[in-house]
Amino acid sequence: MDFLKWYKNTIESGQEAPPEDIWDDIQNDLDIDMVYNRLEKSLKKDRRKMWLWRASAAAGILLFLSTGIWLLNQSKQVVTPAVVQNNKPEKEEDSLQKAGITTTTDSVQHLRTGELRETETDIETVKAEKLTFPDNDIAPLKIVKVTSTSATKDTSDNKNNDIAAREFDVRFNTMASTQFVLPKQGYTGIQEKLITELSLPEPEKHPLENRLPSSGIFSGLTFSADGEFANTWLINQKTIEGLDPQDLTATKPTFNSNYGFSIAGNLNERWEIVSSFSVARQNGQQYKEYYHGKYVSNSINLDYMDIALKARYKPFRNNLNHALSAGIYSGFLQNATQTINGETTNITSDYTNTDFGLVAGYQYLAPVSRNITVGAGLFYRMGLKNVFAGNQMVNSSLNHSTNTSFNFSLSVGYTFSL
Amino acid sequence: MERELFPEEEIIKGCKEGKRYYQEILYRRFAPVMYGVCLSYAKDREQARDILHDAFLKIFRNIDTYKKQGSFEGWIRRIVTNTAIDHTRKKSKTFQFITNEIPDTEDTEEEKPDIGLNELLEQVARLPEGARMVFNLYTLEGMSHYEIAEKLNISVGTSKSQFSRAKRMLQTWVSELIKKKDGLS
């Protein structure tokens, strides 16, 4: 017989049943494959959702900051004397009449800018002019004080100027409730002189109140000591699933406290740039972990040092106590521990050295004195980075974890005017 | 329905959908034959077990790539054979071959040598792994020496010489075994 044919037949017709545990092992590996595939799909979905959230939040903050910068620029625009127009005297009279002031047309002296150059008087003339704003029909009134240096040519002008000065007193008192806008440059001296001559009291300003920056960007600096009570979450597939009461991982709310200080630079009445530094910021999560054949309590704690840069905006002009903030933060991991059944192990190497994300929230700032402010607020911090670095057992992408927290904050600040 | 009665297409479809029931049917149907193939390539039963395990995992993971070109059993067998070669390569980076000349022997005169599968496998396992691979690929898979040379990254001459030496050695050992058994009886 052909040896090769005999060999082939013997091998292929043998049909020896393989050990049963091979199929068991194959099933186990197929189960792992299935879990892995499900996890991968789920993570991909979550990543897509997460990026949508992050992009929305980032766009919101960008819009918030852009609006703030635009408004800031608007408020800083200086009105130059060149835009001063006074070519509608009859309307001004109408407004006075509406205000209940009876005046004769010739008692009010209306001087055009060009006429001022021609009419030289030896007395000081103060007049109210209406500013023309291209985008606003309702223009605020501006007080302009014109001081001449030469002798008068015509004595009738002196009489008119006397009348004008008296009329001004009446009109000024009438318009006292109206908002006056005095550009910083060119009118500062006039403003001070006017206030002195009219014996108007110098308004007391709160350090946070709007003021035109005398030098630099900030009109004031506020130093604050901050404390936070935080509900922290370490968001990953396991802890998300654990939010389901039926799930065995049973994610529990975790609370931590944070301490730090902040410096706020007052850009104007309503906008501030706030830089915060947290000396000790804790983030963590409690949930049940499958460990040595059973589910046991597991607590992960991540300790960070943290800096944040926020824009703070006071949305209500009439009530500057309310403030909305938004910005970014960056955390630097100091220590990471895991406590299972009371036994704590250091897992710092399992987590990345840095974290970054977005922060946004609301604060109520109550001034208790001219310089001291007490604040209480609620902030949401959303981590954007996968803080799980991976270990020998689990790849970083399979346990994509981000820090998230809701923070109730208390702060005490002291404001220095610049 | 009895497992054996399931049409092959249905089993393949079920496996592609990841259904464990159909995966088990496929395993139960082909594992006994493939285990024999594994045993013929492996040095021992432990290695054969690992080859079968890895081969079926590859089958289930890649069943989507089966395009119904050729028989399904042939596709499975190719995976098993390749897995066996990979396993042997992992164990030793270079295959061991028969270096000494083996005297020519004649085919056994018996119609059916009275040797069981396990006894035959014991003799095959005595061959150096390189020679065993060449012999099995040529005999069981029907590959040419050119194909074997390419697959094992050896020369065609080596494949030919190792095949003939392995065949002679096996024949010698089988004859000795038959004589031994005859003597005992």
Interface residues (C-beta under 8 A of the other chain):
Chain A: M1 D2 F3 L4 W6 Y7 K8 T10 I11 E12 G14 Q15 E16 A17 P18 P19 I22 W23 D25 I26 Q27 D29 L30 D33 M34
Chain B: G18 R20 Q23 E24 Y27 A31 P32 V33 Y35 G36 V37 L39 S40 R49 L52 H53 F56 L57 F60 R61 D107 T108 E110 E111 K112 P113 I115 L117 N118 L120 L121 T139 L140 K167 L170 Q171 V174
